[in-house]
Amino acid sequence: MTRTLIVWGCSSGAGKSFVATALCRWAARRGLRVAPFKAQNMSNNARVVPLADGGCGEIGAAQYFQALAAGVAPTVDMNPVLLKPEADTASQVVLQGRVARELSRMPWRERSPALAAAARESFERLAAQHDLIVVEGAGSPAEINLAPQDYVNLHTARWARELGPTQALLVADIDRGGAFAHLHGTWALLPDDLRPLLQGFVFNKFRGDASLLAPGPAQLQALTGVPLRAVLPMQRDHGLPEEDGLYATEAQGSGLRIAIVAGPHISNLDEFHPLSRLPGVELVWARTAGALRGADWVLLPGSKQVRGDLRWLRAQGLEPALRAHEQAGRPLLGICGGLQMLGQSLHDPEGVDGQPYAEEAGLGLLPLRTHYQAPKRLLAGAVRFGAPQGPWAALAGVQAKGYEIRCGHTEAEAAAVLHGSDGQAIGWQQGTVLGLYAHGLFEDPAVLRALFGQRVPTLDQAFEQLADLVEAQAGLRELLD
C-alpha cells in the first residue's frame, strides 16, 4: 500500500514547495521510492518532460525540481494540471502536459470535474509505482468558498486515503507573524473527515530563539490535538529557485550589474536563479528606464504574452533605454519571448499569443520576424553554440542543456549562432544583441564557466542540505518512520 504525506500551507508562500522538496530528498536518502505530486499548479515557470507516448509535455518547475530531489525522472503525472496565467482573469490550461484549448476557455467551476478526473488518474498511476507520494497542496486547504471543487488539497487527500496510509502537515510562515492563529484557523476550517489526517504543524522561516515560542506550541496542541513537528530556520540562500518570486541580490564588490526587464507576463524566471548566486553579480529587476542605467548587461526574459509585455515596455519608456544600451556597445540578451520582441515584427492573425492581430512592430534590434502558430514547440536536450562574436564570443563551441517552450516560427536574416537538439536554428546575433530560444542555459556549468569563469553550488548540494534540515527535526522523522 502506498503511503502519502501531504504538505498543506496556511497560505501561498508559506513554504510548501520548500518543505515538499526537502521531504522528497530525505525519503529518497532512506531508500524509499518516492515521487512528488501536485494536482494543480498555477505558474508561468514550467519545465519540459517526456510524454509516455512520445514527444514532450510541460509541468510546473516546482514538481520538476522535487522529482530531481527524489531521484526520479520528472513526468507529467507529477503535475497533471498546470495553469499558466495569460491575464488577470485568464489562464492557459495544460492538462497532463498538453495545452487544452477548450478547457482554457471554460469557467473555473465548470471545468473542475474534468481537471479533477485527470488529476486523479495521474495520482493513482504514480501511487502504483512508488512507496511514498509527497503531495504539495495549493494555497490553503481552508478556502471554504472553493471546497466543493478543491481537488488540489481536499479531493487529493481523499484519493490518497483510499489507497493507503495518509498523513498531512500544515506549514505556516512564522516570519510574517500571526502563525499560531493561522494554524488554528486553518485546522478549524478543514472538513471534518480530513481533519484527522493532520498530524503535524510546521513553523517555517523562523528567526530568533526557539525557546521563546513556549508555551504557544503546547497551548495550540491542547486546542487542536496536533503537535508542532518542526521549526525550520530562515534559509535565505537555500539554493532552490523561487516558484514565482524575483531574486533580490546585492553586489559583492565592484562586479557585474545585470538588469532583467520584468514585464507583467514574465515567464521562466527561475532560470536566472544561478545568476543570483554568482559572487560579484548584482541582479536588478527593471520596470523603469532608470533601473537600466548603469547596467552592464540587459536581459529580456520569456513572456506568456509577448505583445502585451512589448507594449508595456514601451509604455514604461524602456525602449529608448534599451536602444541606448545597445548603442553603447553593451550586451543585450533576449530569451524566447524576449528574442521575439527584439525582432523586426510579430504576426499573430489567429491570436495564439493573445488577441489576434496582423502585425506588431518589434524593437528592430535583430533581423527576425516571428509568426505565431499552434502547436506549442516543446523540446529538451543538448544545444550547441556556433561562433558568436564580441561579448558573446566566449560561448563559441559550448554545448549545454536547454529546453524550449514556445509558440511561434521565426524567420531570420542572420546566421544562426545556436542550434537545438534537433538541429533547428534557435539563436541569432547582431552586434552585441543576442537572441536565444533556449531556456535554462544559465543552469549549465559550461555556460557559467564560459561567461563568468565561475560555478555555483549544484542543485544536488541544495537537495542534500534540505534533507539535513528534515534529519535535524525529530518530529518529522517520527512521522515518516
Residue pairs with C-beta under 8 A, 6 or more apart in sequence:
1 163
1 164
1 165
2 127
2 128
2 130
2 131
2 132
2 133
2 163
2 164
3 131
3 132
3 133
3 164
3 165
3 166
4 127
4 132
4 133
4 134
4 135
4 160
4 161
4 163
4 164
4 165
4 166
4 167
5 23
5 132
5 133
5 134
5 135
5 166
5 167
5 168
5 169
5 479
5 480
6 135
6 137
6 153
6 156
6 157
6 160
6 166
6 167
6 168
6 169
6 197
7 16
7 19
7 20
7 23
7 134
7 135
7 136
7 137
7 168
7 169
7 171
8 16
8 137
8 140
8 141
8 153
8 168
8 169
8 170
8 171
8 186
8 198
9 15
9 16
9 137
9 139
9 140
9 170
9 171
9 172
10 140
10 170
10 171
10 172
10 173
10 179
10 182
10 183
10 185
10 186
11 139
11 140
11 172
11 173
11 182
12 138
12 139
12 140
13 173
14 171
14 172
14 173
14 204
15 171
15 173
15 202
15 204
15 205
15 232
16 136
16 137
16 138
16 171
17 62
17 66
17 136
17 240
17 243
18 204
18 235
18 238
18 240
18 466
19 169
19 171
19 202
19 204
19 232
20 36
20 62
20 66
20 134
20 135
20 136
21 36
21 62
21 65
21 66
21 69
21 240
21 463
21 466
22 69
22 466
22 467
22 469
22 470
23 134
23 470
23 476
23 480
24 34
24 35
24 36
24 66
24 67
24 69
24 70
24 134
25 69
25 70
25 463
25 464
25 466
25 467
25 470
26 466
26 467
26 470
26 471
26 476
26 480
27 34
27 70
27 132
27 134
27 480
28 34
28 69
28 70
28 71
29 467
30 480
32 131
32 132
33 72
33 129
33 130
33 131
33 132
34 70
34 72
34 130
34 131
34 132
34 133
34 134
35 67
35 70
35 72
35 78
35 126
35 129
35 130
35 132
35 133
35 134
36 63
36 66
36 67
36 69
36 70
36 78
36 133
36 134
36 135
36 136
37 63
37 77
37 78
37 79
37 122
37 123
37 126
37 133
37 134
37 135
37 136
37 156
38 60
38 62
38 63
38 78
38 79
38 135
38 136
38 137
38 138
38 152
39 79
39 80
39 81
39 116
39 119
39 122
39 123
39 135
39 138
39 151
39 152
39 155
39 156
40 79
40 80
40 81
40 82
40 83
40 115
40 119
40 138
40 151
40 152
41 59
41 60
41 62
41 63
41 79
41 81
41 82
41 83
41 138
42 82
42 83
42 84
42 85
42 91
42 138
43 60
43 61
43 62
43 82
43 83
43 84
43 243
43 244
44 84
44 85
44 244
44 265
44 266
44 267
44 268
44 304
45 60
45 61
45 62
45 241
45 243
45 244
45 267
45 268
45 269
45 270
46 58
46 59
46 60
46 61
46 82
46 84
46 94
46 267
46 268
46 405
47 58
47 59
47 60
47 61
47 64
47 74
47 380
47 403
48 56
48 57
48 58
48 378
48 379
48 380
48 403
48 404
48 405
49 56
49 57
49 58
49 59
49 64
49 73
49 74
49 75
49 76
49 97
49 380
50 56
50 57
50 73
50 75
51 57
51 76
51 97
51 98
52 75
55 378
56 97
56 378
56 379
56 380
57 76
57 94
57 96
57 97
57 98
57 378
58 76
58 82
58 94
58 97
58 378
58 405
59 74
59 75
59 76
59 78
59 79
59 82
59 97
60 79
60 82
60 243
61 241
61 243
61 268
61 270
62 79
62 136
62 243
63 74
63 78
63 79
63 136
64 74
64 78
65 240
65 241
65 459
66 78
66 134
66 136
67 73
67 74
67 75
67 78
68 74
68 459
68 460
68 463
69 463
69 466
70 134
72 130
75 126
76 96
76 97
76 122
77 96
77 122
77 123
77 125
77 126
78 122
78 126
80 95
80 96
80 118
80 119
80 121
80 122
80 123
81 93
81 94
81 95
81 115
81 118
81 119
82 93
82 94
83 91
83 92
83 93
83 94
84 91
84 92
84 94
84 267
84 304
85 91
85 265
85 304
86 92
86 265
86 304
86 305
86 354
87 305
87 308
87 354
90 104
91 104
92 99
92 104
92 304
93 99
93 100
93 103
93 104
93 111
93 115
94 100
95 103
95 115
95 118
96 118
96 122
99 374
99 375
99 376
103 111
103 114
103 115
108 149
109 149
112 149
112 151
115 151
116 149
116 151
116 155
119 151
119 152
119 155
119 156
120 151
120 155
120 159
123 133
123 156
123 159
123 160
124 159
124 163
126 133
127 133
127 160
127 163
127 164
133 160
135 156
135 157
135 160
137 152
137 153
137 156
138 152
138 153
139 152
139 153
140 153
140 186
141 150
141 153
141 154
141 157
141 186
141 190
141 194
142 185
142 186
142 189
142 190
143 150
144 189
147 154
147 191
154 191
154 194
157 166
157 168
157 194
157 197
158 193
158 194
160 166
161 197
166 197
167 197
167 199
167 200
167 479
168 194
168 197
168 198
168 199
168 200
169 198
169 199
169 200
169 201
169 202
169 229
169 476
169 479
170 183
170 186
170 187
170 198
170 200
170 201
170 202
170 226
171 201
171 202
171 204
172 179
172 182
172 183
172 201
172 202
172 203
172 204
173 179
173 204
173 205
174 203
174 204
174 205
174 206
174 231
175 204
175 205
175 206
175 207
175 234
179 203
180 216
180 220
183 201
183 220
183 224
184 220
184 223
184 224
187 195
187 198
187 224
187 226
190 198
198 226
199 226
199 227
199 229
199 479
200 226
200 227
200 228
200 229
200 230
200 475
200 476
200 479
201 217
201 220
201 226
201 227
201 228
201 229
202 228
202 229
202 230
202 231
202 232
202 476
203 213
203 228
203 230
203 231
203 232
204 232
205 232
205 233
205 234
205 235
206 231
206 232
206 233
206 234
207 233
207 234
210 231
213 228
213 231
217 227
217 228
220 226
220 228
221 227
221 228
227 475
228 475
229 473
229 475
229 476
229 478
229 479
230 470
230 473
230 475
230 476
231 473
232 469
232 473
233 469
235 469
237 277
238 462
238 465
238 466
239 277
239 457
239 459
239 461
239 462
239 465
240 273
240 459
240 462
240 466
241 270
241 271
241 273
242 270
242 273
243 270
244 269
246 262
246 269
246 285
247 272
247 273
247 275
247 276
247 283
247 285
248 283
248 285
249 276
249 281
249 282
249 283
250 282
251 257
251 280
251 281
251 282
252 279
252 280
252 281
253 280
254 280
255 279
255 280
255 281
255 282
256 280
256 281
256 282
256 296
256 297
256 452
257 282
257 284
257 294
257 295
257 296
257 297
258 275
258 281
258 282
258 283
258 284
258 295
258 296
258 297
258 298
258 299
259 283
259 284
259 285
259 286
259 291
259 292
259 295
259 297
259 298
259 299
260 269
260 272
260 283
260 284
260 285
260 286
260 298
260 299
260 301
261 286
261 287
261 292
261 298
261 299
261 300
261 301
261 313
261 318
261 322
261 338
262 269
262 285
262 286
262 287
262 301
263 301
263 303
263 308
263 309
263 312
263 313
264 308
264 309
264 312
265 303
265 304
265 305
265 306
265 308
265 309
266 301
266 302
266 303
266 304
266 309
267 301
267 302
267 303
267 304
267 336
267 337
268 301
268 302
268 335
268 336
268 405
268 439
269 301
269 302
271 335
271 439
271 440
271 441
271 442
271 443
272 283
272 299
272 301
272 442
273 443
274 442
274 443
274 448
274 456
275 281
275 283
275 442
276 283
277 456
277 457
278 448
278 452
278 454
278 456
279 454
281 452
284 291
284 295
285 291
286 292
286 295
286 298
286 318
287 316
288 316
288 317
288 318
289 316
289 317
289 318
289 320
289 321
292 298
292 318
292 321
292 322
292 325
293 321
295 325
295 330
296 330
296 331
297 330
297 331
297 332
297 333
298 322
298 325
298 330
298 331
298 332
298 333
299 332
299 333
299 334
299 335
299 338
300 322
300 332
300 333
300 334
300 335
300 337
300 338
300 339
300 341
300 342
301 335
301 336
301 337
301 338
302 335
302 336
302 337
302 338
302 405
302 439
303 309
303 336
303 337
303 338
303 341
304 337
305 353
305 354
306 337
306 340
306 341
306 346
306 353
306 408
307 346
307 348
307 353
307 354
307 357
307 360
308 354
309 337
309 341
310 341
310 346
310 360
310 362
310 363
313 319
313 322
313 341
319 363
322 332
322 363
322 365
323 363
323 365
325 332
326 332
326 365
326 431
326 432
326 433
329 431
329 432
330 391
330 432
331 390
331 391
331 392
331 432
331 434
332 342
332 365
332 432
332 433
332 434
333 433
333 434
333 435
333 436
334 340
334 341
334 342
334 366
334 433
334 434
334 435
334 436
335 435
335 436
335 437
335 438
335 439
336 404
336 405
336 406
336 436
336 437
336 439
337 406
338 435
339 366
339 368
339 410
339 427
339 428
339 435
339 436
339 437
340 346
340 362
340 368
340 370
340 408
340 410
341 362
341 363
342 362
342 363
342 365
342 366
342 368
342 433
342 435
343 362
343 363
343 364
343 366
343 367
343 368
343 369
343 370
343 410
343 435
344 361
344 362
344 364
344 366
344 367
344 368
344 369
345 359
345 360
345 361
345 362
345 369
345 370
346 353
346 359
346 360
346 362
346 370
346 372
347 357
347 358
347 359
347 360
347 369
347 370
347 371
347 372
348 354
348 356
348 357
348 360
348 371
348 372
349 356
349 357
349 358
350 356
350 372
350 373
350 374
351 357
352 372
352 373
352 374
352 407
352 408
353 372
353 407
353 408
362 368
362 370
365 430
365 433
366 412
366 414
366 428
366 429
366 430
366 433
366 435
367 412
367 413
367 414
367 428
367 430
368 410
368 411
368 412
368 413
368 414
368 428
368 435
369 410
369 411
370 408
370 409
370 410
370 411
371 408
371 409
371 410
371 411
372 407
372 408
373 407
373 408
373 409
374 407
375 407
376 405
376 406
376 407
377 404
377 405
377 406
377 407
378 403
378 404
378 405
379 403
379 404
379 420
379 421
379 422
380 401
380 402
380 403
380 404
380 421
381 401
381 402
381 403
381 420
381 421
381 422
382 399
382 400
382 401
382 402
382 421
383 399
383 400
383 401
383 402
383 418
383 419
383 420
383 421
383 426
383 438
383 441
384 397
384 398
384 399
384 400
384 418
384 419
385 395
385 396
385 397
385 398
385 399
385 400
385 417
385 418
385 427
386 396
386 397
386 415
386 416
386 417
386 418
386 419
387 393
387 396
387 397
387 417
388 395
388 396
388 417
388 418
388 429
388 434
389 429
390 429
390 431
390 432
391 432
392 417
392 429
392 432
392 434
394 450
394 451
395 417
395 447
395 450
395 451
398 446
398 447
398 450
399 446
400 438
400 441
400 444
400 446
400 447
401 440
401 443
401 444
402 420
402 438
402 439
402 440
402 441
402 444
403 438
403 439
403 440
404 420
404 426
404 437
404 438
404 439
405 439
406 437
410 437
412 425
412 428
414 428
414 429
414 430
415 428
416 425
416 426
416 427
416 428
417 427
417 428
417 429
417 434
418 425
418 426
418 427
418 428
418 436
418 437
418 438
419 425
419 426
419 427
420 426
420 437
420 438
426 436
426 437
426 438
427 434
427 435
427 436
427 437
427 438
428 434
428 435
429 435
441 447
442 448
445 455
448 454
448 455
448 456
449 455
470 476
470 477
471 477
